Amino acid sequence: MSGFAEGVPCWVDAQLSDVAAGKRFYGELFGWTFEDGAGPTSPDPRSTQAYSEGRAVAALAPKLDGRMPTVWNVYFATPDAYALARRIRAEGGRIVSDPAPVGTYGTVALAADPEGAVFGLWQAGTHPGFGRRGEPGSFCWTEVYSRDTALVDPFYETVFGYGGTDLADAGDDFRTWSPAGSEPGPDTAIGGRSLVAGKFPAEMPAHFLVYFNVTDCDAVAETARRLGGRLRAEPFDIPYGRMAVIADDQGAVFAVLQDPPA
């Protein structure tokens, strides 16, 4: 059984052309170590699971074909991937890949919201998801970048039962989500929705951005550049710390976030 409530981000993976190159990049960037053939969300034996301080944090998997984008995917926990897939279709979303078991690890599916942003579903078996999160070198946040809040907000809040909260100083530009049954607000938020406008090029499709916690945003950004990555957004301060948006040396985009001073 998963220790994650439905709708809570429980796993991330990167779909890459070259998994070995990904191991070199993220191994140096985050200090990750790897176990080959243990990517729970991919049956491909070339997959590898990443560890930080000996605890599972992510997987790197080979792209299935040349048409697939090089991306970081986020997976949301569910006790029943088949029932959740039916709700997604009923609310105007699309199932990209039907729920399917991955050995004894669990059941995985990929879905897209009404604007096309892709996300994963994970019904845990022997692999519950993150062993480490919210700490340096591990996942700490995700948000979907959208254009039509009237279309996207009701979708996620119906499908997952999220309680949404608009930030007081951001209008409808940014909304956080809290799991069903919790008091909506920053203390319970597990992800959010932001508007693409003004943050990404006009041609950028709706998408999820995965964040990793780091102790020094500027140093990580410089390391990524040295390793062949590109900075989509140079380090900058936000109310929740200091962040940067990075494309790795194969083009997979992610963000890093340094906690604010205590």
DRENDO-1510 file (C-alpha; in Angstrom, 1 decimal, always signed):
<recs>
REC; n; res; u; v; w
REC; 1; MET; +0.0; +0.0; +0.0 .
REC; 2; SER; +1.2; +3.5; -0.7 .
REC; 3; GLY; +1.8; +6.0; +2.1 .
REC; 4; PHE; +0.6; +8.8; -0.2 .
REC; 5; ALA; -3.0; +10.1; -0.3 .
REC; 6; GLU; -4.7; +10.2; -3.7 .
REC; 7; GLY; -3.5; +13.1; -5.8 .
REC; 8; VAL; -0.2; +13.6; -3.9 .
REC; 9; PRO; +2.9; +13.5; -6.1 .
REC; 10; CYS; +4.6; +10.3; -5.2 .
REC; 11; TRP; +7.2; +9.7; -7.9 .
REC; 12; VAL; +9.1; +11.3; -10.8 .
REC; 13; ASP; +11.1; +10.0; -13.7 .
REC; 14; ALA; +13.0; +11.4; -16.7 .
REC; 15; GLN; +12.4; +10.0; -20.2 .
REC; 16; LEU; +15.9; +10.2; -21.8 .
REC; 17; SER; +17.6; +9.2; -25.1 .
REC; 18; ASP; +20.7; +8.2; -23.2 .
REC; 19; VAL; +20.2; +6.9; -19.6 .
REC; 20; ALA; +24.0; +6.4; -19.1 .
REC; 21; ALA; +24.5; +10.1; -19.9 .
REC; 22; GLY; +21.6; +11.0; -17.5 .
REC; 23; LYS; +23.4; +9.1; -14.7 .
REC; 24; ARG; +26.5; +11.1; -15.2 .
REC; 25; PHE; +24.6; +14.4; -15.3 .
REC; 26; TYR; +22.4; +13.9; -12.3 .
REC; 27; GLY; +25.0; +11.9; -10.4 .
REC; 28; GLU; +27.3; +14.9; -10.3 .
REC; 29; LEU; +24.5; +17.5; -10.1 .
REC; 30; PHE; +22.6; +16.1; -7.2 .
REC; 31; GLY; +25.0; +13.4; -5.8 .
REC; 32; TRP; +22.6; +10.6; -6.8 .
REC; 33; THR; +23.6; +7.0; -6.9 .
REC; 34; PHE; +21.9; +4.5; -9.1 .
REC; 35; GLU; +20.6; +0.9; -9.2 .
REC; 36; ASP; +20.2; -0.4; -12.7 .
REC; 37; GLY; +17.1; -2.2; -13.9 .
REC; 38; ALA; +15.0; -0.8; -11.1 .
REC; 39; GLY; +12.9; +1.9; -12.7 .
REC; 40; PRO; +9.4; +1.1; -11.3 .
REC; 41; THR; +7.5; +3.1; -13.9 .
REC; 42; SER; +9.2; +1.5; -16.9 .
REC; 43; PRO; +9.6; -2.2; -17.6 .
REC; 44; ASP; +12.7; -1.5; -19.8 .
REC; 45; PRO; +15.7; -3.2; -18.2 .
REC; 46; ARG; +17.8; -0.1; -19.1 .
REC; 47; SER; +15.9; +1.9; -16.6 .
REC; 48; THR; +17.7; +2.9; -13.4 .
REC; 49; GLN; +16.5; +4.1; -10.0 .
REC; 50; ALA; +18.2; +7.1; -8.4 .
REC; 51; TYR; +19.0; +7.4; -4.7 .
REC; 52; SER; +19.9; +10.3; -2.4 .
REC; 53; GLU; +21.3; +9.4; +1.0 .
REC; 54; GLY; +20.4; +5.8; +0.2 .
REC; 55; ARG; +16.7; +6.6; -0.3 .
REC; 56; ALA; +14.8; +6.4; -3.6 .
REC; 57; VAL; +14.1; +9.8; -5.2 .
REC; 58; ALA; +13.6; +9.3; -9.0 .
REC; 59; ALA; +14.1; +7.1; -12.0 .
REC; 60; LEU; +15.7; +7.5; -15.4 .
REC; 61; ALA; +14.2; +5.6; -18.2 .
REC; 62; PRO; +14.9; +5.3; -22.0 .
REC; 63; LYS; +12.4; +6.9; -24.3 .
REC; 64; LEU; +10.3; +4.3; -26.0 .
REC; 65; ASP; +10.6; +5.8; -29.4 .
REC; 66; GLY; +12.1; +8.9; -31.1 .
REC; 67; ARG; +8.7; +10.7; -31.1 .
REC; 68; MET; +8.5; +10.9; -27.4 .
REC; 69; PRO; +9.7; +14.2; -25.8 .
REC; 70; THR; +12.7; +14.2; -23.4 .
REC; 71; VAL; +11.0; +15.2; -20.2 .
REC; 72; TRP; +10.6; +14.9; -16.5 .
REC; 73; ASN; +7.3; +13.3; -15.5 .
REC; 74; VAL; +5.4; +13.6; -12.2 .
REC; 75; TYR; +3.2; +10.8; -10.9 .
REC; 76; PHE; +0.2; +11.2; -8.6 .
REC; 77; ALA; -0.7; +8.5; -6.1 .
REC; 78; THR; -4.0; +6.6; -6.4 .
REC; 79; PRO; -5.4; +3.5; -4.8 .
REC; 80; ASP; -7.1; +2.6; -8.1 .
REC; 81; ALA; -5.5; +3.7; -11.4 .
REC; 82; TYR; -8.3; +2.2; -13.4 .
REC; 83; ALA; -11.0; +4.2; -11.6 .
REC; 84; LEU; -8.9; +7.3; -11.8 .
REC; 85; ALA; -8.5; +6.9; -15.5 .
REC; 86; ARG; -12.2; +6.7; -15.9 .
REC; 87; ARG; -12.7; +9.9; -14.0 .
REC; 88; ILE; -10.0; +11.7; -16.1 .
REC; 89; ARG; -11.8; +10.7; -19.3 .
REC; 90; ALA; -15.2; +11.8; -17.8 .
REC; 91; GLU; -13.8; +15.2; -17.0 .
REC; 92; GLY; -12.4; +15.9; -20.4 .
REC; 93; GLY; -8.9; +14.6; -20.0 .
REC; 94; ARG; -7.2; +11.9; -22.1 .
REC; 95; ILE; -5.4; +8.7; -21.2 .
REC; 96; VAL; -2.1; +8.6; -23.0 .
REC; 97; SER; -1.2; +5.1; -21.9 .
REC; 98; ASP; -3.8; +2.8; -20.2 .
REC; 99; PRO; -3.1; +1.6; -16.7 .
REC; 100; ALA; -0.8; -1.4; -16.8 .
REC; 101; PRO; +1.1; -3.4; -14.1 .
REC; 102; VAL; +4.9; -3.1; -14.0 .
REC; 103; GLY; +5.9; -6.4; -12.4 .
REC; 104; THR; +5.2; -6.3; -8.7 .
REC; 105; TYR; +6.1; -2.6; -8.4 .
REC; 106; GLY; +2.6; -1.2; -9.1 .
REC; 107; THR; +0.3; +0.0; -11.8 .
REC; 108; VAL; +1.2; +2.9; -14.0 .
REC; 109; ALA; -0.6; +5.1; -16.5 .
REC; 110; LEU; +0.0; +8.4; -18.3 .
REC; 111; ALA; -2.8; +11.0; -18.7 .
REC; 112; ALA; -3.2; +14.5; -20.1 .
REC; 113; ASP; -5.4; +17.3; -18.9 .
REC; 114; PRO; -7.9; +19.2; -21.2 .
REC; 115; GLU; -5.0; +21.4; -22.3 .
REC; 116; GLY; -2.7; +18.5; -23.0 .
REC; 117; ALA; -0.3; +18.7; -20.0 .
REC; 118; VAL; +0.9; +15.1; -19.3 .
REC; 119; PHE; +1.1; +13.6; -15.9 .
REC; 120; GLY; +1.4; +10.1; -14.5 .
REC; 121; LEU; -0.7; +7.9; -12.2 .
REC; 122; TRP; +0.9; +5.4; -9.8 .
REC; 123; GLN; -1.0; +2.7; -7.9 .
REC; 124; ALA; +1.6; +1.3; -5.6 .
REC; 125; GLY; +2.5; -2.3; -5.2 .
REC; 126; THR; +5.9; -3.1; -3.7 .
REC; 127; HIS; +7.2; +0.3; -4.7 .
REC; 128; PRO; +5.4; +3.0; -2.7 .
REC; 129; GLY; +7.1; +6.0; -4.3 .
REC; 130; PHE; +9.6; +8.5; -2.9 .
REC; 131; GLY; +11.8; +7.4; +0.0 .
REC; 132; ARG; +13.1; +10.9; +0.3 .
REC; 133; ARG; +11.4; +14.2; -0.6 .
REC; 134; GLY; +11.5; +17.8; +0.4 .
REC; 135; GLU; +15.2; +17.5; +1.3 .
REC; 136; PRO; +18.3; +18.4; -0.7 .
REC; 137; GLY; +18.6; +16.3; -3.8 .
REC; 138; SER; +15.0; +15.2; -3.9 .
REC; 139; PHE; +11.6; +16.2; -5.2 .
REC; 140; CYS; +9.9; +19.1; -3.4 .
REC; 141; TRP; +7.2; +20.6; -5.6 .
REC; 142; THR; +5.4; +20.5; -8.9 .
REC; 143; GLU; +3.0; +22.8; -10.8 .
REC; 144; VAL; +1.2; +22.7; -14.1 .
REC; 145; TYR; +1.6; +25.6; -16.5 .
REC; 146; SER; -1.7; +26.3; -18.2 .
REC; 147; ARG; -3.5; +29.0; -20.2 .
REC; 148; ASP; -7.2; +28.5; -19.4 .
REC; 149; THR; -7.9; +28.5; -15.6 .
REC; 150; ALA; -11.6; +28.0; -16.2 .
REC; 151; LEU; -10.9; +24.8; -18.0 .
REC; 152; VAL; -8.0; +23.4; -16.0 .
REC; 153; ASP; -8.8; +24.2; -12.4 .
REC; 154; PRO; -12.2; +22.4; -12.3 .
REC; 155; PHE; -10.5; +19.4; -14.0 .
REC; 156; TYR; -7.9; +18.8; -11.3 .
REC; 157; GLU; -10.2; +19.8; -8.4 .
REC; 158; THR; -12.9; +17.3; -9.6 .
REC; 159; VAL; -10.6; +14.4; -10.6 .
REC; 160; PHE; -8.4; +14.5; -7.5 .
REC; 161; GLY; -10.7; +16.3; -5.1 .
REC; 162; TYR; -8.2; +19.1; -4.5 .
REC; 163; GLY; -9.0; +22.1; -2.5 .
REC; 164; GLY; -7.6; +25.1; -4.4 .
REC; 165; THR; -6.3; +28.4; -3.0 .
REC; 166; ASP; -5.4; +31.4; -5.1 .
REC; 167; LEU; -2.4; +33.3; -3.7 .
REC; 168; ALA; -3.6; +36.7; -2.4 .
REC; 169; ASP; -0.9; +38.7; -4.2 .
REC; 170; ALA; -1.1; +36.8; -7.5 .
REC; 171; GLY; -4.8; +36.9; -8.4 .
REC; 172; ASP; -5.6; +33.9; -10.6 .
REC; 173; ASP; -2.0; +33.7; -11.8 .
REC; 174; PHE; -1.1; +31.0; -9.3 .
REC; 175; ARG; -3.2; +28.5; -7.4 .
REC; 176; THR; -2.1; +25.9; -4.9 .
REC; 177; TRP; -3.7; +22.5; -4.4 .
REC; 178; SER; -4.3; +20.6; -1.2 .
REC; 179; PRO; -5.4; +16.9; -1.0 .
REC; 180; ALA; -9.0; +16.0; -0.5 .
REC; 181; GLY; -10.0; +16.1; +3.2 .
REC; 182; SER; -7.3; +18.6; +4.2 .
REC; 183; GLU; -7.7; +22.3; +5.0 .
REC; 184; PRO; -6.7; +24.1; +1.7 .
REC; 185; GLY; -3.8; +26.5; +2.2 .
REC; 186; PRO; +0.0; +26.8; +2.0 .
REC; 187; ASP; +0.6; +24.4; +4.9 .
REC; 188; THR; -1.1; +21.5; +3.1 .
REC; 189; ALA; -0.3; +22.4; -0.5 .
REC; 190; ILE; +1.2; +19.6; -2.6 .
REC; 191; GLY; +1.4; +21.3; -6.0 .
REC; 192; GLY; -0.2; +24.0; -8.0 .
REC; 193; ARG; -1.2; +25.7; -11.2 .
REC; 194; SER; +0.5; +28.6; -12.8 .
REC; 195; LEU; -0.2; +30.5; -16.0 .
REC; 196; VAL; +2.1; +30.1; -19.0 .
REC; 197; ALA; +1.8; +33.7; -20.1 .
REC; 198; GLY; +4.8; +35.8; -19.2 .
REC; 199; LYS; +6.8; +32.8; -17.9 .
REC; 200; PHE; +7.4; +30.7; -21.1 .
REC; 201; PRO; +7.5; +31.3; -24.8 .
REC; 202; ALA; +4.0; +31.7; -26.4 .
REC; 203; GLU; +4.4; +28.5; -28.3 .
REC; 204; MET; +5.2; +26.5; -25.1 .
REC; 205; PRO; +2.4; +23.9; -24.6 .
REC; 206; ALA; +0.8; +23.3; -21.2 .
REC; 207; HIS; +3.1; +21.2; -19.1 .
REC; 208; PHE; +4.2; +20.2; -15.6 .
REC; 209; LEU; +7.4; +21.4; -14.0 .
REC; 210; VAL; +9.2; +19.2; -11.5 .
REC; 211; TYR; +11.2; +20.9; -8.7 .
REC; 212; PHE; +14.1; +19.5; -6.7 .
REC; 213; ASN; +15.3; +20.9; -3.4 .
REC; 214; VAL; +18.9; +22.1; -3.3 .
REC; 215; THR; +21.1; +23.8; -0.7 .
REC; 216; ASP; +22.7; +26.3; -3.1 .
REC; 217; CYS; +20.7; +27.3; -6.2 .
REC; 218; ASP; +23.4; +29.3; -7.8 .
REC; 219; ALA; +26.1; +26.6; -7.4 .
REC; 220; VAL; +23.7; +23.9; -8.8 .
REC; 221; ALA; +22.9; +26.2; -11.8 .
REC; 222; GLU; +26.6; +26.7; -12.5 .
REC; 223; THR; +27.3; +23.0; -12.2 .
REC; 224; ALA; +24.4; +22.2; -14.6 .
REC; 225; ARG; +25.9; +24.6; -17.1 .
REC; 226; ARG; +29.3; +23.1; -16.8 .
REC; 227; LEU; +27.8; +19.6; -17.4 .
REC; 228; GLY; +26.3; +20.7; -20.7 .
REC; 229; GLY; +22.9; +21.9; -19.4 .
REC; 230; ARG; +21.2; +25.2; -20.2 .
REC; 231; LEU; +19.6; +27.7; -17.9 .
REC; 232; ARG; +16.0; +28.4; -19.0 .
REC; 233; ALA; +15.7; +30.8; -16.1 .
REC; 234; GLU; +18.8; +32.1; -14.2 .
REC; 235; PRO; +18.6; +31.9; -10.4 .
REC; 236; PHE; +16.0; +34.4; -9.0 .
REC; 237; ASP; +14.3; +35.0; -5.7 .
REC; 238; ILE; +10.7; +34.1; -5.0 .
REC; 239; PRO; +8.8; +34.3; -1.7 .
REC; 240; TYR; +9.6; +30.6; -1.1 .
REC; 241; GLY; +13.3; +30.7; -1.6 .
REC; 242; ARG; +15.6; +31.0; -4.7 .
REC; 243; MET; +15.0; +29.0; -7.8 .
REC; 244; ALA; +16.3; +28.4; -11.3 .
REC; 245; VAL; +14.9; +26.5; -14.3 .
REC; 246; ILE; +17.3; +24.1; -16.0 .
REC; 247; ALA; +17.4; +22.0; -19.2 .
REC; 248; ASP; +19.7; +19.0; -18.8 .
REC; 249; ASP; +22.3; +18.1; -21.4 .
REC; 250; GLN; +19.5; +16.1; -23.3 .
REC; 251; GLY; +16.8; +18.8; -23.0 .
REC; 252; ALA; +14.7; +17.5; -20.1 .
REC; 253; VAL; +13.6; +20.6; -18.1 .
REC; 254; PHE; +13.3; +20.8; -14.3 .
REC; 255; ALA; +13.6; +23.4; -11.6 .
REC; 256; VAL; +15.7; +23.7; -8.5 .
REC; 257; LEU; +14.6; +25.4; -5.3 .
REC; 258; GLN; +16.7; +26.6; -2.4 .
REC; 259; ASP; +14.8; +27.1; +0.8 .
REC; 260; PRO; +14.7; +30.7; +2.2 .
REC; 261; PRO; +17.0; +31.5; +5.1 .
REC; 262; ALA; +15.6; +30.4; +8.4 .
</recs>
